[in-house]
């Protein structure tokens, strides 16, 4: 049990004294980059879906 307590103590010390945490401004900028990238990827997938739907619709209508 002493090993677990020592592990928790060392983990806490490392997280509070040795880790370099980003500033709020850096977190905000990173969040904006992720949001913009997610929107761009979603729009690309939506565009591909529209194209595939159009092509398949024309294909199936040509068979009937």
mmCIF file of the N, C-alpha and C atoms, coordinates in Angstrom:
data_MODEL
# 
_entry.id   MODEL 
# 
loop_
_atom_site.group_PDB 
_atom_site.id 
_atom_site.type_symbol 
_atom_site.label_atom_id 
_atom_site.label_alt_id 
_atom_site.label_comp_id 
_atom_site.label_asym_id 
_atom_site.label_entity_id 
_atom_site.label_seq_id 
_atom_site.pdbx_PDB_ins_code 
_atom_site.Cartn_x 
_atom_site.Cartn_y 
_atom_site.Cartn_z 
_atom_site.occupancy 
_atom_site.B_iso_or_equiv 
_atom_site.pdbx_formal_charge 
_atom_site.auth_seq_id 
_atom_site.auth_comp_id 
_atom_site.auth_asym_id 
_atom_site.auth_atom_id 
_atom_site.pdbx_PDB_model_num 
ATOM 1   N N  . UNK A 1 1  ? 0.824   -1.188 0.000   1.00 0.00 ? 1  UNK A N  1 
ATOM 2   C CA . UNK A 1 1  ? 0.000   0.000  0.000   1.00 0.00 ? 1  UNK A CA 1 
ATOM 3   C C  . UNK A 1 1  ? 0.866   1.248  0.000   1.00 0.00 ? 1  UNK A C  1 
ATOM 4   N N  . UNK A 1 2  ? 2.081   1.129  0.544   1.00 0.00 ? 2  UNK A N  1 
ATOM 5   C CA . UNK A 1 2  ? 2.972   2.284  0.579   1.00 0.00 ? 2  UNK A CA 1 
ATOM 6   C C  . UNK A 1 2  ? 3.409   2.660  -0.833  1.00 0.00 ? 2  UNK A C  1 
ATOM 7   N N  . UNK A 1 3  ? 3.476   1.676  -1.710  1.00 0.00 ? 3  UNK A N  1 
ATOM 8   C CA . UNK A 1 3  ? 3.863   1.944  -3.092  1.00 0.00 ? 3  UNK A CA 1 
ATOM 9   C C  . UNK A 1 3  ? 2.839   2.806  -3.810  1.00 0.00 ? 3  UNK A C  1 
ATOM 10  N N  . UNK A 1 4  ? 1.561   2.563  -3.550  1.00 0.00 ? 4  UNK A N  1 
ATOM 11  C CA . UNK A 1 4  ? 0.499   3.343  -4.176  1.00 0.00 ? 4  UNK A CA 1 
ATOM 12  C C  . UNK A 1 4  ? 0.530   4.774  -3.654  1.00 0.00 ? 4  UNK A C  1 
ATOM 13  N N  . UNK A 1 5  ? 0.705   4.950  -2.366  1.00 0.00 ? 5  UNK A N  1 
ATOM 14  C CA . UNK A 1 5  ? 0.763   6.286  -1.782  1.00 0.00 ? 5  UNK A CA 1 
ATOM 15  C C  . UNK A 1 5  ? 1.960   7.056  -2.320  1.00 0.00 ? 5  UNK A C  1 
ATOM 16  N N  . UNK A 1 6  ? 3.085   6.396  -2.450  1.00 0.00 ? 6  UNK A N  1 
ATOM 17  C CA . UNK A 1 6  ? 4.293   7.043  -2.988  1.00 0.00 ? 6  UNK A CA 1 
ATOM 18  C C  . UNK A 1 6  ? 4.078   7.442  -4.448  1.00 0.00 ? 6  UNK A C  1 
ATOM 19  N N  . UNK A 1 7  ? 3.418   6.568  -5.201  1.00 0.00 ? 7  UNK A N  1 
ATOM 20  C CA . UNK A 1 7  ? 3.133   6.866  -6.609  1.00 0.00 ? 7  UNK A CA 1 
ATOM 21  C C  . UNK A 1 7  ? 2.249   8.101  -6.725  1.00 0.00 ? 7  UNK A C  1 
ATOM 22  N N  . UNK A 1 8  ? 1.212   8.180  -5.907  1.00 0.00 ? 8  UNK A N  1 
ATOM 23  C CA . UNK A 1 8  ? 0.307   9.334  -5.946  1.00 0.00 ? 8  UNK A CA 1 
ATOM 24  C C  . UNK A 1 8  ? 1.046   10.597 -5.552  1.00 0.00 ? 8  UNK A C  1 
ATOM 25  N N  . UNK A 1 9  ? 1.883   10.519 -4.528  1.00 0.00 ? 9  UNK A N  1 
ATOM 26  C CA . UNK A 1 9  ? 2.645   11.684 -4.077  1.00 0.00 ? 9  UNK A CA 1 
ATOM 27  C C  . UNK A 1 9  ? 3.605   12.159 -5.173  1.00 0.00 ? 9  UNK A C  1 
ATOM 28  N N  . UNK A 1 10 ? 4.314   11.237 -5.807  1.00 0.00 ? 10 UNK A N  1 
ATOM 29  C CA . UNK A 1 10 ? 5.246   11.614 -6.865  1.00 0.00 ? 10 UNK A CA 1 
ATOM 30  C C  . UNK A 1 10 ? 4.508   12.156 -8.093  1.00 0.00 ? 10 UNK A C  1 
ATOM 31  N N  . UNK A 1 11 ? 3.365   11.580 -8.392  1.00 0.00 ? 11 UNK A N  1 
ATOM 32  C CA . UNK A 1 11 ? 2.572   12.074 -9.522  1.00 0.00 ? 11 UNK A CA 1 
ATOM 33  C C  . UNK A 1 11 ? 2.111   13.498 -9.266  1.00 0.00 ? 11 UNK A C  1 
ATOM 34  N N  . UNK A 1 12 ? 1.628   13.773 -8.070  1.00 0.00 ? 12 UNK A N  1 
ATOM 35  C CA . UNK A 1 12 ? 1.192   15.118 -7.716  1.00 0.00 ? 12 UNK A CA 1 
ATOM 36  C C  . UNK A 1 12 ? 2.348   16.105 -7.815  1.00 0.00 ? 12 UNK A C  1 
ATOM 37  N N  . UNK A 1 13 ? 3.506   15.730 -7.285  1.00 0.00 ? 13 UNK A N  1 
ATOM 38  C CA . UNK A 1 13 ? 4.685   16.605 -7.340  1.00 0.00 ? 13 UNK A CA 1 
ATOM 39  C C  . UNK A 1 13 ? 5.074   16.887 -8.790  1.00 0.00 ? 13 UNK A C  1 
ATOM 40  N N  . UNK A 1 14 ? 5.055   15.870 -9.616  1.00 0.00 ? 14 UNK A N  1 
ATOM 41  C CA . UNK A 1 14 ? 5.426   16.062 -11.015 1.00 0.00 ? 14 UNK A CA 1 
ATOM 42  C C  . UNK A 1 14 ? 4.434   16.970 -11.727 1.00 0.00 ? 14 UNK A C  1 
ATOM 43  N N  . UNK A 1 15 ? 3.150   16.763 -11.483 1.00 0.00 ? 15 UNK A N  1 
ATOM 44  C CA . UNK A 1 15 ? 2.138   17.569 -12.158 1.00 0.00 ? 15 UNK A CA 1 
ATOM 45  C C  . UNK A 1 15 ? 2.138   19.022 -11.702 1.00 0.00 ? 15 UNK A C  1 
ATOM 46  N N  . UNK A 1 16 ? 2.510   19.276 -10.455 1.00 0.00 ? 16 UNK A N  1 
ATOM 47  C CA . UNK A 1 16 ? 2.474   20.649 -9.957  1.00 0.00 ? 16 UNK A CA 1 
ATOM 48  C C  . UNK A 1 16 ? 3.794   21.389 -10.120 1.00 0.00 ? 16 UNK A C  1 
ATOM 49  N N  . UNK A 1 17 ? 4.926   20.680 -10.210 1.00 0.00 ? 17 UNK A N  1 
ATOM 50  C CA . UNK A 1 17 ? 6.208   21.367 -10.227 1.00 0.00 ? 17 UNK A CA 1 
ATOM 51  C C  . UNK A 1 17 ? 7.032   21.141 -11.489 1.00 0.00 ? 17 UNK A C  1 
ATOM 52  N N  . UNK A 1 18 ? 6.822   20.049 -12.204 1.00 0.00 ? 18 UNK A N  1 
ATOM 53  C CA . UNK A 1 18 ? 7.687   19.730 -13.336 1.00 0.00 ? 18 UNK A CA 1 
ATOM 54  C C  . UNK A 1 18 ? 7.016   19.891 -14.696 1.00 0.00 ? 18 UNK A C  1 
ATOM 55  N N  . UNK A 1 19 ? 5.696   19.851 -14.729 1.00 0.00 ? 19 UNK A N  1 
ATOM 56  C CA . UNK A 1 19 ? 4.975   19.952 -15.994 1.00 0.00 ? 19 UNK A CA 1 
ATOM 57  C C  . UNK A 1 19 ? 4.799   21.419 -16.362 1.00 0.00 ? 19 UNK A C  1 
ATOM 58  N N  . UNK A 1 20 ? 5.041   21.735 -17.621 1.00 0.00 ? 20 UNK A N  1 
ATOM 59  C CA . UNK A 1 20 ? 4.802   23.087 -18.115 1.00 0.00 ? 20 UNK A CA 1 
ATOM 60  C C  . UNK A 1 20 ? 3.409   23.126 -18.715 1.00 0.00 ? 20 UNK A C  1 
ATOM 61  N N  . UNK A 1 21 ? 2.495   23.814 -18.037 1.00 0.00 ? 21 UNK A N  1 
ATOM 62  C CA . UNK A 1 21 ? 1.122   23.890 -18.493 1.00 0.00 ? 21 UNK A CA 1 
ATOM 63  C C  . UNK A 1 21 ? 0.964   25.050 -19.466 1.00 0.00 ? 21 UNK A C  1 
ATOM 64  N N  . UNK A 1 22 ? 0.129   24.892 -20.494 1.00 0.00 ? 22 UNK A N  1 
ATOM 65  C CA . UNK A 1 22 ? -0.087  25.997 -21.431 1.00 0.00 ? 22 UNK A CA 1 
ATOM 66  C C  . UNK A 1 22 ? -0.878  27.124 -20.763 1.00 0.00 ? 22 UNK A C  1 
ATOM 67  N N  . UNK A 1 23 ? -0.693  28.323 -21.305 1.00 0.00 ? 23 UNK A N  1 
ATOM 68  C CA . UNK A 1 23 ? -1.455  29.462 -20.782 1.00 0.00 ? 23 UNK A CA 1 
ATOM 69  C C  . UNK A 1 23 ? -2.879  29.388 -21.334 1.00 0.00 ? 23 UNK A C  1 
ATOM 70  N N  . UNK A 1 24 ? -3.774  30.207 -20.751 1.00 0.00 ? 24 UNK A N  1 
ATOM 71  C CA . UNK A 1 24 ? -5.151  30.231 -21.233 1.00 0.00 ? 24 UNK A CA 1 
ATOM 72  C C  . UNK A 1 24 ? -5.211  30.702 -22.678 1.00 0.00 ? 24 UNK A C  1 
ATOM 73  N N  . UNK A 1 25 ? -4.336  31.621 -23.044 1.00 0.00 ? 25 UNK A N  1 
ATOM 74  C CA . UNK A 1 25 ? -4.300  32.116 -24.424 1.00 0.00 ? 25 UNK A CA 1 
ATOM 75  C C  . UNK A 1 25 ? -3.895  30.998 -25.390 1.00 0.00 ? 25 UNK A C  1 
ATOM 76  N N  . UNK A 1 26 ? -2.900  30.190 -25.011 1.00 0.00 ? 26 UNK A N  1 
ATOM 77  C CA . UNK A 1 26 ? -2.482  29.062 -25.846 1.00 0.00 ? 26 UNK A CA 1 
ATOM 78  C C  . UNK A 1 26 ? -3.600  28.031 -25.970 1.00 0.00 ? 26 UNK A C  1 
ATOM 79  N N  . UNK A 1 27 ? -4.310  27.766 -24.876 1.00 0.00 ? 27 UNK A N  1 
ATOM 80  C CA . UNK A 1 27 ? -5.436  26.834 -24.919 1.00 0.00 ? 27 UNK A CA 1 
ATOM 81  C C  . UNK A 1 27 ? -6.537  27.354 -25.829 1.00 0.00 ? 27 UNK A C  1 
ATOM 82  N N  . UNK A 1 28 ? -6.829  28.645 -25.740 1.00 0.00 ? 28 UNK A N  1 
ATOM 83  C CA . UNK A 1 28 ? -7.854  29.262 -26.582 1.00 0.00 ? 28 UNK A CA 1 
ATOM 84  C C  . UNK A 1 28 ? -7.466  29.149 -28.057 1.00 0.00 ? 28 UNK A C  1 
ATOM 85  N N  . UNK A 1 29 ? -6.217  29.478 -28.372 1.00 0.00 ? 29 UNK A N  1 
ATOM 86  C CA . UNK A 1 29 ? -5.770  29.394 -29.766 1.00 0.00 ? 29 UNK A CA 1 
ATOM 87  C C  . UNK A 1 29 ? -5.837  27.963 -30.292 1.00 0.00 ? 29 UNK A C  1 
ATOM 88  N N  . UNK A 1 30 ? -5.447  27.009 -29.479 1.00 0.00 ? 30 UNK A N  1 
ATOM 89  C CA . UNK A 1 30 ? -5.512  25.606 -29.890 1.00 0.00 ? 30 UNK A CA 1 
ATOM 90  C C  . UNK A 1 30 ? -6.956  25.164 -30.102 1.00 0.00 ? 30 UNK A C  1 
ATOM 91  N N  . UNK A 1 31 ? -7.842  25.604 -29.236 1.00 0.00 ? 31 UNK A N  1 
ATOM 92  C CA . UNK A 1 31 ? -9.252  25.246 -29.368 1.00 0.00 ? 31 UNK A CA 1 
ATOM 93  C C  . UNK A 1 31 ? -9.843  25.826 -30.654 1.00 0.00 ? 31 UNK A C  1 
ATOM 94  N N  . UNK A 1 32 ? -9.451  27.046 -30.996 1.00 0.00 ? 32 UNK A N  1 
ATOM 95  C CA . UNK A 1 32 ? -9.939  27.665 -32.228 1.00 0.00 ? 32 UNK A CA 1 
ATOM 96  C C  . UNK A 1 32 ? -9.433  26.890 -33.444 1.00 0.00 ? 32 UNK A C  1 
ATOM 97  N N  . UNK A 1 33 ? -8.181  26.490 -33.423 1.00 0.00 ? 33 UNK A N  1 
ATOM 98  C CA . UNK A 1 33 ? -7.616  25.717 -34.537 1.00 0.00 ? 33 UNK A CA 1 
ATOM 99  C C  . UNK A 1 33 ? -8.360  24.393 -34.693 1.00 0.00 ? 33 UNK A C  1 
ATOM 100 N N  . UNK A 1 34 ? -8.622  23.713 -33.603 1.00 0.00 ? 34 UNK A N  1 
ATOM 101 C CA . UNK A 1 34 ? -9.345  22.430 -33.649 1.00 0.00 ? 34 UNK A CA 1 
ATOM 102 C C  . UNK A 1 34 ? -10.766 22.646 -34.162 1.00 0.00 ? 34 UNK A C  1 
ATOM 103 N N  . UNK A 1 35 ? -11.436 23.690 -33.707 1.00 0.00 ? 35 UNK A N  1 
ATOM 104 C CA . UNK A 1 35 ? -12.797 23.978 -34.146 1.00 0.00 ? 35 UNK A CA 1 
ATOM 105 C C  . UNK A 1 35 ? -12.847 24.264 -35.642 1.00 0.00 ? 35 UNK A C  1 
ATOM 106 N N  . UNK A 1 36 ? -11.931 25.092 -36.125 1.00 0.00 ? 36 UNK A N  1 
ATOM 107 C CA . UNK A 1 36 ? -11.893 25.418 -37.552 1.00 0.00 ? 36 UNK A CA 1 
ATOM 108 C C  . UNK A 1 36 ? -11.599 24.165 -38.379 1.00 0.00 ? 36 UNK A C  1 
ATOM 109 N N  . UNK A 1 37 ? -10.649 23.358 -37.941 1.00 0.00 ? 37 UNK A N  1 
ATOM 110 C CA . UNK A 1 37 ? -10.316 22.121 -38.658 1.00 0.00 ? 37 UNK A CA 1 
ATOM 111 C C  . UNK A 1 37 ? -11.515 21.176 -38.677 1.00 0.00 ? 37 UNK A C  1 
ATOM 112 N N  . UNK A 1 38 ? -12.228 21.058 -37.572 1.00 0.00 ? 38 UNK A N  1 
ATOM 113 C CA . UNK A 1 38 ? -13.395 20.175 -37.516 1.00 0.00 ? 38 UNK A CA 1 
ATOM 114 C C  . UNK A 1 38 ? -14.487 20.661 -38.460 1.00 0.00 ? 38 UNK A C  1 
ATOM 115 N N  . UNK A 1 39 ? -14.692 21.962 -38.527 1.00 0.00 ? 39 UNK A N  1 
ATOM 116 C CA . UNK A 1 39 ? -15.705 22.511 -39.427 1.00 0.00 ? 39 UNK A CA 1 
ATOM 117 C C  . UNK A 1 39 ? -15.322 22.263 -40.879 1.00 0.00 ? 39 UNK A C  1 
ATOM 118 N N  . UNK A 1 40 ? -14.053 22.470 -41.218 1.00 0.00 ? 40 UNK A N  1 
ATOM 119 C CA . UNK A 1 40 ? -13.591 22.240 -42.587 1.00 0.00 ? 40 UNK A CA 1 
ATOM 120 C C  . UNK A 1 40 ? -13.757 20.774 -42.975 1.00 0.00 ? 40 UNK A C  1 
ATOM 121 N N  . UNK A 1 41 ? -13.373 19.874 -42.094 1.00 0.00 ? 41 UNK A N  1 
ATOM 122 C CA . UNK A 1 41 ? -13.502 18.441 -42.381 1.00 0.00 ? 41 UNK A CA 1 
ATOM 123 C C  . UNK A 1 41 ? -14.969 18.059 -42.519 1.00 0.00 ? 41 UNK A C  1 
ATOM 124 N N  . UNK A 1 42 ? -15.832 18.602 -41.660 1.00 0.00 ? 42 UNK A N  1 
ATOM 125 C CA . UNK A 1 42 ? -17.264 18.308 -41.748 1.00 0.00 ? 42 UNK A CA 1 
ATOM 126 C C  . UNK A 1 42 ? -17.830 18.801 -43.074 1.00 0.00 ? 42 UNK A C  1 
ATOM 127 N N  . UNK A 1 43 ? -17.416 19.980 -43.517 1.00 0.00 ? 43 UNK A N  1 
ATOM 128 C CA . UNK A 1 43 ? -17.894 20.508 -44.799 1.00 0.00 ? 43 UNK A CA 1 
ATOM 129 C C  . UNK A 1 43 ? -17.397 19.663 -45.968 1.00 0.00 ? 43 UNK A C  1 
ATOM 130 N N  . UNK A 1 44 ? -16.162 19.187 -45.898 1.00 0.00 ? 44 UNK A N  1 
ATOM 131 C CA . UNK A 1 44 ? -15.648 18.315 -46.947 1.00 0.00 ? 44 UNK A CA 1 
ATOM 132 C C  . UNK A 1 44 ? -16.438 17.005 -47.024 1.00 0.00 ? 44 UNK A C  1 
ATOM 133 N N  . UNK A 1 45 ? -16.704 16.413 -45.885 1.00 0.00 ? 45 UNK A N  1 
ATOM 134 C CA . UNK A 1 45 ? -17.471 15.170 -45.862 1.00 0.00 ? 45 UNK A CA 1 
ATOM 135 C C  . UNK A 1 45 ? -18.889 15.419 -46.374 1.00 0.00 ? 45 UNK A C  1 
ATOM 136 N N  . UNK A 1 46 ? -19.496 16.527 -45.985 1.00 0.00 ? 46 UNK A N  1 
ATOM 137 C CA . UNK A 1 46 ? -20.828 16.876 -46.469 1.00 0.00 ? 46 UNK A CA 1 
ATOM 138 C C  . UNK A 1 46 ? -20.820 17.052 -47.985 1.00 0.00 ? 46 UNK A C  1 
ATOM 139 N N  . UNK A 1 47 ? -19.796 17.726 -48.514 1.00 0.00 ? 47 UNK A N  1 
ATOM 140 C CA . UNK A 1 47 ? -19.682 17.906 -49.958 1.00 0.00 ? 47 UNK A CA 1 
ATOM 141 C C  . UNK A 1 47 ? -19.519 16.582 -50.683 1.00 0.00 ? 47 UNK A C  1 
ATOM 142 N N  . UNK A 1 48 ? -18.695 15.701 -50.158 1.00 0.00 ? 48 UNK A N  1 
ATOM 143 C CA . UNK A 1 48 ? -18.530 14.381 -50.772 1.00 0.00 ? 48 UNK A CA 1 
ATOM 144 C C  . UNK A 1 48 ? -19.837 13.599 -50.735 1.00 0.00 ? 48 UNK A C  1 
ATOM 145 N N  . UNK A 1 49 ? -20.582 13.718 -49.643 1.00 0.00 ? 49 UNK A N  1 
ATOM 146 C CA . UNK A 1 49 ? -21.865 13.043 -49.527 1.00 0.00 ? 49 UNK A CA 1 
ATOM 147 C C  . UNK A 1 49 ? -22.841 13.560 -50.582 1.00 0.00 ? 49 UNK A C  1 
ATOM 148 N N  . UNK A 1 50 ? -22.874 14.868 -50.800 1.00 0.00 ? 50 UNK A N  1 
ATOM 149 C CA . UNK A 1 50 ? -23.749 15.434 -51.815 1.00 0.00 ? 50 UNK A CA 1 
ATOM 150 C C  . UNK A 1 50 ? -23.384 14.938 -53.211 1.00 0.00 ? 50 UNK A C  1 
ATOM 151 N N  . UNK A 1 51 ? -22.100 14.895 -53.512 1.00 0.00 ? 51 UNK A N  1 
ATOM 152 C CA . UNK A 1 51 ? -21.646 14.437 -54.822 1.00 0.00 ? 51 UNK A CA 1 
ATOM 153 C C  . UNK A 1 51 ? -22.012 12.968 -55.027 1.00 0.00 ? 51 UNK A C  1 
ATOM 154 N N  . UNK A 1 52 ? -21.742 12.143 -54.035 1.00 0.00 ? 52 UNK A N  1 
ATOM 155 C CA . UNK A 1 52 ? -22.067 10.719 -54.148 1.00 0.00 ? 52 UNK A CA 1 
ATOM 156 C C  . UNK A 1 52 ? -23.578 10.526 -54.296 1.00 0.00 ? 52 UNK A C  1 
ATOM 157 N N  . UNK A 1 53 ? -24.355 11.272 -53.539 1.00 0.00 ? 53 UNK A N  1 
ATOM 158 C CA . UNK A 1 53 ? -25.809 11.186 -53.643 1.00 0.00 ? 53 UNK A CA 1 
ATOM 159 C C  . UNK A 1 53 ? -26.265 11.572 -55.048 1.00 0.00 ? 53 UNK A C  1 
ATOM 160 N N  . UNK A 1 54 ? -25.718 12.640 -55.591 1.00 0.00 ? 54 UNK A N  1 
ATOM 161 C CA . UNK A 1 54 ? -26.077 13.088 -56.943 1.00 0.00 ? 54 UNK A CA 1 
ATOM 162 C C  . UNK A 1 54 ? -25.726 12.028 -57.982 1.00 0.00 ? 54 UNK A C  1 
ATOM 163 N N  . UNK A 1 55 ? -24.509 11.487 -57.894 1.00 0.00 ? 55 UNK A N  1 
ATOM 164 C CA . UNK A 1 55 ? -24.060 10.485 -58.865 1.00 0.00 ? 55 UNK A CA 1 
ATOM 165 C C  . UNK A 1 55 ? -24.911 9.221  -58.775 1.00 0.00 ? 55 UNK A C  1 
ATOM 166 N N  . UNK A 1 56 ? -25.160 8.734  -57.580 1.00 0.00 ? 56 UNK A N  1 
ATOM 167 C CA . UNK A 1 56 ? -25.970 7.527  -57.424 1.00 0.00 ? 56 UNK A CA 1 
ATOM 168 C C  . UNK A 1 56 ? -27.412 7.770  -57.854 1.00 0.00 ? 56 UNK A C  1 
ATOM 169 N N  . UNK A 1 57 ? -27.939 8.939  -57.571 1.00 0.00 ? 57 UNK A N  1 
ATOM 170 C CA . UNK A 1 57 ? -29.298 9.268  -57.993 1.00 0.00 ? 57 UNK A CA 1 
ATOM 171 C C  . UNK A 1 57 ? -29.404 9.226  -59.521 1.00 0.00 ? 57 UNK A C  1 
ATOM 172 N N  . UNK A 1 58 ? -28.437 9.819  -60.208 1.00 0.00 ? 58 UNK A N  1 
ATOM 173 C CA . UNK A 1 58 ? -28.431 9.795  -61.682 1.00 0.00 ? 58 UNK A CA 1 
ATOM 174 C C  . UNK A 1 58 ? -28.272 8.364  -62.194 1.00 0.00 ? 58 UNK A C  1 
ATOM 175 N N  . UNK A 1 59 ? -27.434 7.600  -61.555 1.00 0.00 ? 59 UNK A N  1 
ATOM 176 C CA . UNK A 1 59 ? -27.191 6.215  -61.970 1.00 0.00 ? 59 UNK A CA 1 
ATOM 177 C C  . UNK A 1 59 ? -28.474 5.391  -61.835 1.00 0.00 ? 59 UNK A C  1 
ATOM 178 N N  . UNK A 1 60 ? -29.141 5.469  -60.692 1.00 0.00 ? 60 UNK A N  1 
ATOM 179 C CA . UNK A 1 60 ? -30.338 4.673  -60.468 1.00 0.00 ? 60 UNK A CA 1 
ATOM 180 C C  . UNK A 1 60 ? -31.495 5.130  -61.350 1.00 0.00 ? 60 UNK A C  1 
ATOM 181 N N  . UNK A 1 61 ? -31.578 6.426  -61.626 1.00 0.00 ? 61 UNK A N  1 
ATOM 182 C CA . UNK A 1 61 ? -32.630 6.917  -62.519 1.00 0.00 ? 61 UNK A CA 1 
ATOM 183 C C  . UNK A 1 61 ? -32.384 6.466  -63.954 1.00 0.00 ? 61 UNK A C  1 
ATOM 184 N N  . UNK A 1 62 ? -31.115 6.296  -64.325 1.00 0.00 ? 62 UNK A N  1 
ATOM 185 C CA . UNK A 1 62 ? -30.812 5.849  -65.685 1.00 0.00 ? 62 UNK A CA 1 
ATOM 186 C C  . UNK A 1 62 ? -31.162 4.374  -65.872 1.00 0.00 ? 62 UNK A C  1 
ATOM 187 N N  . UNK A 1 63 ? -31.232 3.611  -64.807 1.00 0.00 ? 63 UNK A N  1 
ATOM 188 C CA . UNK A 1 63 ? -31.571 2.193  -64.882 1.00 0.00 ? 63 UNK A CA 1 
ATOM 189 C C  . UNK A 1 63 ? -33.079 1.983  -65.012 1.00 0.00 ? 63 UNK A C  1 
ATOM 190 N N  . UNK A 1 64 ? -33.847 2.909  -64.500 1.00 0.00 ? 64 UNK A N  1 
ATOM 191 C CA . UNK A 1 64 ? -35.312 2.736  -64.504 1.00 0.00 ? 64 UNK A CA 1 
ATOM 192 C C  . UNK A 1 64 ? -35.941 3.076  -65.836 1.00 0.00 ? 64 UNK A C  1 
# 
